[in-house]
Amino acid sequence: MSALAAPAARERLPAVLWPLLFGNFVIGTGVMVVAGTLNEISRELAVPVSTAGQLISAGALLMCVGAPLLAAVVAGWDRRRLLSCAMLWYALMHLACALAPGFGSLLALRVIALVPPAIFTPQAAASLGLLVAPSQRGRAITFIFLGWSLASVIGMPLSALVGGLLGWRSAMLMVAGLSLLSAAWVWRALPEGVKPPALSRAAWQQTLRSGALMVAVAVTVLSAAGQFVLFSYMAPYLRQQLGVAPGALSLYFLCFGAFGLAGNVLMTRHIDRLGAGRAVMIGLGLMAASMLLFPLGLSLSLVMAVSVPWALGCFSTNSAQQARLVGMAPALASATVALNSSAIYAGQAIGAATGGWMIARGGMEWLHWAGLAGLLASMAASALASRFAASGR
């Protein structure tokens, strides 16, 4: 019996991955806390929603630029110390955000607070090669990235609920408390001496010179921008268009996150059969369909219904994109995954800034059309990336 059980035991993922999953959950919750509490921030600090949305675009821009730059800076750091200190910084800065006296100080503190997301998620993934066996790396990456999906299912709805009932400052304090717990768990669980090799200059040069890889990364930028032009302002959009209360808003985010998680599970099961390029196109098409149908959302239940394809494609498309980039150039996986993470944040910044510009000019009801344009552009770029990959360009 023990001999038969041994292989199964060796295939079990190590317990050290749990604090990394939880850390990604906390990181994702902190990143999304502003979108869930945008109404409360706008009202208490007496700024327009379009101005409050700068908290999203400025933070996303920091994460976009910071992810590759900080990867070089922290290359030689012990990951136990690096990841736990990143979460401690996340806790302290969210505490500072909760105490911010005005919008200007909150904006500055929010940007500084988002340094840890540029560090924790990519560096946790890079550490897996030294924490699990080679045969488990794919499962391990999927496992710890589940934290982001759980943040959309649990963290963002909870932030919206806490923010609606107790104020946005309480939501920030909640993230601070979770971050302290994460820092302690990472410090306790991770072994010392985990130092993955830094990305080489040659790998970056080869990645940046590949037409197929660069167009594929552009797909991520365009799809994220297309989504966040609306998603960043979903809270004020639903309040203005439908008069949605905080509890109902939390329910919307909960449903969206649940379908997003389901879409990710379905994509994981079927991507090998579909092929990564085709899977990406399906996900993009689902999200575009939601944007096209968004004018039918005349009640909260109808908005939830038309958002289902969007949710199904949201996280699953990014997972397929990661698989696609690795499949295009396995030897450059470390560089392309890091670059794709930056592309996500760049798209968020572009989408949030575009949405804010439109709202400032009275275009709240046109956000979904801008989102549709971004997603259609991403589908065109995806088709071009597949063509480049097939021709070896």
C-alpha positions in Angstrom: 0.0 0.0 0.0 2.8 2.5 0.9 4.7 1.7 -2.3 1.6 2.4 -4.4 0.9 5.6 -2.5 4.4 7.1 -2.9 4.0 8.2 -6.6 0.7 10.0 -5.8 2.3 11.7 -2.8 5.2 12.9 -5.0 2.7 14.5 -7.4 1.1 16.5 -4.6 1.9 20.2 -4.8 4.0 21.4 -1.8 2.3 23.4 1.0 4.7 26.3 0.4 2.6 27.3 -2.6 -0.4 28.2 -0.4 1.1 31.5 1.0 2.0 32.4 -2.6 -1.6 31.8 -3.7 -2.9 33.9 -0.7 -0.4 36.6 -1.5 -1.7 36.9 -5.1 -5.2 37.0 -3.7 -4.3 39.9 -1.4 -2.4 41.6 -4.2 -5.4 41.3 -6.6 -7.8 42.5 -3.9 -5.7 45.6 -3.3 -5.4 46.3 -7.0 -9.1 46.1 -7.5 -10.2 47.9 -4.3 -10.4 51.3 -5.9 -12.7 50.1 -8.7 -15.0 48.6 -6.1 -15.1 51.8 -4.0 -14.9 54.5 -6.7 -18.3 56.0 -5.8 -17.3 56.4 -2.1 -13.9 57.9 -2.9 -15.5 60.4 -5.4 -18.2 61.4 -2.9 -16.1 61.8 0.2 -13.1 63.5 -1.4 -15.4 65.7 -3.5 -13.8 64.9 -6.9 -15.5 63.8 -10.1 -15.6 60.1 -10.9 -13.3 60.8 -13.9 -10.7 62.3 -11.6 -11.0 59.5 -9.0 -10.4 57.1 -11.9 -6.8 58.4 -12.1 -6.1 56.3 -9.1 -6.5 53.3 -11.4 -4.7 54.6 -14.4 -1.7 56.0 -12.5 -1.4 52.8 -10.4 -1.6 50.6 -13.5 1.1 52.7 -15.2 3.4 52.2 -12.2 2.9 48.5 -12.3 3.5 48.4 -16.1 6.8 50.2 -15.9 7.8 48.7 -12.6 7.4 45.0 -13.3 10.4 44.6 -15.7 12.5 47.3 -14.1 12.1 46.0 -10.6 12.8 42.4 -11.8 16.4 43.6 -12.6 16.7 45.5 -9.3 15.7 42.6 -7.1 17.3 39.8 -9.1 19.8 38.9 -6.3 17.4 39.2 -3.4 16.4 36.2 -1.3 12.8 35.6 -2.2 11.6 34.9 1.3 12.8 38.4 2.4 11.7 40.1 -0.9 8.1 38.7 -0.9 7.4 39.2 2.8 8.8 42.8 2.7 6.7 43.5 -0.4 3.6 42.5 1.5 4.6 44.4 4.5 5.0 47.5 2.3 1.6 46.8 0.8 0.1 46.8 4.3 1.8 50.0 5.4 0.9 51.9 2.3 -2.8 50.8 2.4 -2.8 52.0 6.0 -1.4 55.3 4.7 -4.0 55.5 2.0 -6.8 55.0 4.5 -5.5 58.0 6.4 -5.0 60.3 3.4 -6.5 63.7 4.0 -7.3 64.5 0.4 -7.3 63.3 -3.2 -3.8 64.6 -4.1 -2.1 62.8 -1.2 -4.2 59.7 -1.9 -3.1 59.6 -5.5 0.6 59.8 -4.6 0.2 57.2 -1.9 -1.8 54.9 -4.1 1.0 54.9 -6.8 3.6 54.1 -4.2 1.3 51.4 -2.7 1.3 49.5 -6.0 5.0 48.8 -6.1 4.4 45.4 -4.4 2.1 44.1 -7.2 4.9 44.8 -9.7 7.2 42.6 -7.5 5.2 39.9 -5.8 3.3 38.2 -8.7 6.1 37.9 -11.2 8.7 37.1 -8.6 6.6 34.5 -6.9 6.1 32.8 -10.3 9.8 33.0 -11.0 10.6 31.3 -7.7 8.5 28.2 -8.5 11.4 26.6 -10.4 13.3 26.3 -7.1 10.3 25.2 -5.0 8.7 22.4 -7.1 9.8 19.6 -9.4 10.0 20.4 -13.1 7.0 18.1 -13.8 4.9 20.2 -11.4 5.8 23.7 -12.6 2.8 24.1 -15.0 0.3 23.1 -12.2 2.2 25.2 -9.7 1.9 28.4 -11.8 -1.8 27.8 -12.4 -2.3 27.2 -8.7 -0.7 30.4 -7.4 -2.4 32.5 -10.1 -5.7 31.2 -8.8 -5.3 33.8 -6.1 -6.1 36.5 -8.7 -9.2 34.7 -9.8 -10.3 34.4 -6.1 -9.6 38.1 -5.7 -12.2 38.8 -8.3 -14.7 36.3 -6.8 -14.2 37.3 -3.1 -11.9 40.2 -2.7 -13.4 42.8 -5.0 -17.1 42.1 -4.0 -16.0 42.2 -0.4 -14.2 45.5 -1.0 -17.3 47.0 -2.6 -19.5 45.8 0.2 -17.2 47.1 3.0 -16.7 50.4 1.1 -20.4 50.8 0.6 -21.3 50.1 4.2 -18.3 51.5 6.1 -16.6 53.7 3.6 -13.6 53.3 1.3 -11.1 53.9 4.1 -12.4 50.7 5.8 -11.8 48.8 2.6 -8.2 50.1 2.5 -7.7 49.0 6.1 -9.1 45.6 5.2 -6.4 45.2 2.5 -3.8 46.4 5.0 -4.8 43.7 7.5 -4.8 41.0 4.9 -1.3 42.1 3.7 0.1 41.8 7.2 -1.2 38.3 7.4 0.3 37.5 4.0 3.7 38.9 5.0 3.8 36.7 8.1 2.7 33.6 6.3 5.3 34.1 3.5 8.1 34.7 6.0 7.1 31.6 8.0 6.6 29.2 5.0 9.2 30.0 2.4 12.7 28.6 2.9 15.8 30.8 2.8 18.1 30.8 -0.2 15.5 30.9 -3.0 17.2 33.1 -5.7 16.0 32.4 -9.2 18.4 33.5 -12.1 17.8 37.0 -13.5 16.5 37.5 -17.1 19.5 37.9 -19.5 19.8 40.8 -21.8 20.0 38.4 -24.7 16.6 37.0 -23.8 15.1 40.5 -23.7 16.6 41.4 -27.0 15.4 38.3 -28.8 11.9 38.8 -27.4 11.7 42.4 -28.4 12.9 41.6 -32.0 10.2 38.9 -32.6 7.3 40.3 -34.6 5.0 37.4 -33.6 5.7 37.9 -29.8 5.4 41.6 -29.9 2.1 41.5 -31.8 0.8 38.9 -29.4 1.7 41.2 -26.5 -0.2 44.0 -28.2 -3.2 41.7 -28.0 -3.0 41.8 -24.3 -2.6 45.6 -24.2 -5.7 46.1 -26.5 -7.9 43.6 -24.7 -7.1 45.0 -21.3 -7.7 48.5 -22.5 -11.0 47.5 -24.1 -12.2 46.0 -20.8 -10.9 48.6 -18.4 -12.4 51.5 -20.2 -15.7 50.3 -18.8 -14.7 48.0 -15.9 -12.8 50.7 -14.1 -16.0 52.8 -13.9 -18.5 50.0 -13.4 -19.5 51.2 -10.0 -20.4 54.8 -11.1 -21.8 53.5 -14.3 -24.3 51.2 -12.6 -25.1 53.9 -10.0 -25.8 56.5 -12.7 -27.5 54.3 -15.2 -29.5 52.1 -12.9 -29.3 53.5 -9.4 -27.6 50.4 -8.1 -27.0 50.3 -4.3 -23.7 49.1 -2.7 -25.1 45.7 -1.8 -26.3 45.1 -5.3 -23.0 46.3 -6.7 -21.2 43.8 -4.6 -23.5 41.1 -5.9 -22.7 42.1 -9.5 -18.9 41.8 -8.9 -19.4 38.5 -7.1 -21.3 37.1 -10.1 -18.7 38.5 -12.5 -15.9 36.9 -10.6 -17.7 33.5 -10.3 -18.2 33.3 -14.0 -14.6 34.5 -14.6 -13.3 31.7 -12.4 -15.5 29.2 -14.3 -14.2 30.5 -17.6 -10.6 30.0 -16.4 -11.4 26.4 -15.4 -13.0 25.7 -18.8 -10.1 27.2 -20.6 -7.6 25.1 -18.7 -9.5 21.9 -19.6 -9.9 22.6 -23.3 -6.9 24.8 -24.4 -4.8 21.9 -25.5 -7.6 20.7 -27.8 -8.4 24.1 -29.1 -4.9 25.5 -29.5 -3.8 28.6 -27.7 -4.3 31.0 -30.6 -7.8 29.8 -31.2 -8.6 29.8 -27.5 -7.5 33.5 -27.3 -9.8 34.4 -30.2 -12.8 32.7 -28.6 -12.2 34.5 -25.3 -11.8 37.9 -27.1 -15.0 37.2 -29.1 -17.0 36.4 -25.9 -15.9 39.7 -24.4 -16.7 41.7 -27.6 -20.2 40.1 -27.6 -20.8 41.5 -24.1 -19.8 45.0 -25.2 -22.0 44.8 -28.2 -25.0 43.6 -26.1 -24.4 46.1 -23.2 -27.2 48.5 -24.3 -29.7 45.7 -23.5 -28.7 46.0 -19.8 -31.8 47.9 -18.7 -31.8 46.4 -15.2 -29.2 44.9 -12.9 -30.2 41.3 -13.8 -29.9 42.1 -17.5 -26.5 43.7 -17.0 -25.4 40.5 -15.2 -26.7 38.4 -18.1 -24.9 40.4 -20.8 -21.8 40.4 -18.7 -21.6 36.6 -18.5 -19.6 36.2 -21.8 -17.3 39.0 -20.7 -16.6 37.3 -17.4 -16.1 33.9 -19.1 -13.5 35.4 -21.4 -11.8 37.8 -19.0 -9.4 35.6 -17.0 -9.4 32.7 -19.4 -8.1 34.9 -22.3 -5.2 36.0 -20.2 -4.4 32.4 -19.3 -4.5 31.4 -22.9 -2.3 34.4 -23.8 0.3 33.2 -21.3 0.2 29.7 -22.8 0.4 31.1 -26.3 3.5 33.2 -25.6 5.3 30.3 -23.9 4.3 28.0 -26.9 5.7 30.5 -29.4 9.1 30.6 -27.8 9.6 28.3 -24.8 13.2 29.4 -24.3 12.0 33.0 -23.8 9.2 32.2 -21.4 10.6 34.2 -18.5 10.8 37.3 -20.6 7.5 37.0 -22.4 5.5 36.3 -19.2 7.1 39.3 -17.5 6.3 41.4 -20.6 2.8 40.2 -20.8 2.2 41.2 -17.1 3.4 44.7 -18.0 1.1 44.7 -21.0 -1.9 43.9 -18.8 -1.1 46.9 -16.5 -0.5 49.1 -19.6 -3.9 48.2 -21.0 -5.5 48.9 -17.6 -3.9 52.4 -17.5 -4.9 53.2 -21.1 -8.5 51.9 -20.5 -9.0 53.8 -17.2 -7.5 57.0 -18.7 -9.7 56.7 -21.8 -12.8 56.0 -19.7 -12.1 59.0 -17.5 -11.6 61.3 -20.5 -15.0 60.1 -21.9 -16.8 60.6 -18.6 -15.4 64.1 -18.2 -17.0 64.9 -21.5 -20.4 63.4 -20.7 -19.8 60.1 -22.4 -20.6 57.6 -19.6 -23.1 55.8 -21.8 -20.6 55.3 -24.6 -18.0 53.4 -22.6 -19.0 50.0 -23.8 -18.6 51.1 -27.5 -15.0 52.2 -26.8 -14.5 48.8 -25.1 -15.9 47.1 -28.2 -13.5 49.0 -30.4 -10.5 47.9 -28.2 -11.6 44.2 -28.3 -12.2 44.2 -32.0 -8.7 45.7 -32.5 -7.3 43.0 -30.2 -9.0 40.3 -32.3 -7.4 41.7 -35.4 -4.0 41.8 -33.7 -4.5 38.2 -32.5 -5.1 37.0 -36.1 -2.0 38.8 -37.2 0.1 37.3 -34.4 -1.0 33.8 -35.5 -0.1 34.6 -39.1 3.4 35.9 -38.0 3.9 32.8 -35.8 3.0 30.5 -38.7 5.5 32.2 -41.0 8.2 32.3 -38.4 8.5 36.1 -38.3 
